[in-house]
């Protein structure tokens, strides 16, 4: 299943992305997918990021638990 979203880029970034995608022989859509996949892989191995995520999840759970009472 695929999800569609709209992304607004500064014109210069959009132009650069288009040029990079053309040079790589891929669509801008594929360039964005590849770039996001790379970034997500990077942060998954970042201990500080994981710590922040765990803190946010714990905090959100506490809030939701209070709301459920």
C-alpha positions, 0 to 999 in steps of 0.5 A: 500500500502506498500513501500520497502526500504533498511536500513543499520545497524551496524552489532552489532545493526542488531544482537541485533535487530534479537535477540530481534525479535526472543525473541518476536516471530516477524520478524525484519521487524515487530520490525522495524515497531513497533519501528518506530511507537513508535518513531513517536508517541513520537515525535508527542507529543514533543512540541519542535519537533512540533515547529521545524517542523512548522519552517521548513515548513514555511521556505520551503513554503517561498522558494517555493513561491519565486521559483514560482514567 
